[in-house]
């Protein structure tokens, strides 16, 4: 298989040619492959839901566009779906109540909650809604290597190992100051069972872990928080900034640069955000350069411990 990306061809029109062993050539559209796979997953999950026809009609409309947000007004949605405006409003309210969409004002509709539930339903562990949105909408941007999103999409969306959420959970715990020596095999099996569940709530688990750092028996307290029906998940106030901090750490770790080089130029706000959620990175020294060096060292050291603890999780759970 090979590809070209001449300047006169837009990303959305990108094609690749596949040559079979018998010599036949097929020219295929990479965006069409990604969009078809995404629609298939999304429609399969939709078929499993007990929703009214009006709600399914709206979700079909959103899914078919392969976009995770919509700025269409209720009048526009009514015209495009053939429903009355009042029916559209009622359907949006129901979908929001079911936790399948988020709404910001009159015209911003976010499909991320639906996609998150879809990924958990399909037991797709290696990808989060934000990553999936970037891959599905990749061809809205100009890129020089269009084959890579297809490879990443297939690799992540058809992976059935829970390694990615396990890594994020373990990283949160260790950066919060948890003692890995206090973790029992029984607790590991419980954590893994929860994370593998189709009903796993990533935000709930990470908030529970982060808020357990001040308690004795931190691992057990995290389980108790997660399983406590009265434990409130503060999505906007707590979970979203925590996720942003974790995303930042993941970007730092994935860069080919040295961690220390990546941190050059980070302002006080970065360190404040990190230490708010990750006490391990709360390093107080006189000079900015020394703090940069020590924070970089602490990130690298913690990540080595994350890898070691992940092996233990995988061994105990026999994954």
Secondary structure, DSSP 8 states (H G I E B T S, - for coil): -EE---TTS-GGG-EEEEE-TTS-EEEEEHHHHHHHHHHHHHHHHHHHS---HHHHHHHHHHHHTT-SEE---HHHHHHHHT--HHHHHHHHHHHHHTTS-EEETTTEEE-HHHHHHHHHHTT--S--HHHHHHHHTGGGS--S-THHHHHHHHHHHT---THHHHHHHHHHHHHTT--GGG--HHHHHHHHHHHHSTT--HHHHHHHHHHTTTSSSHHHHHHHHHH-TT----IIIIIHHHHHHHHHHHHHHHSSS-HHHHHTT--HHHHHHHHHH-GGG----SSHHHHHHHHHHHHHHHHHHHHHHHHHHHHHHT-
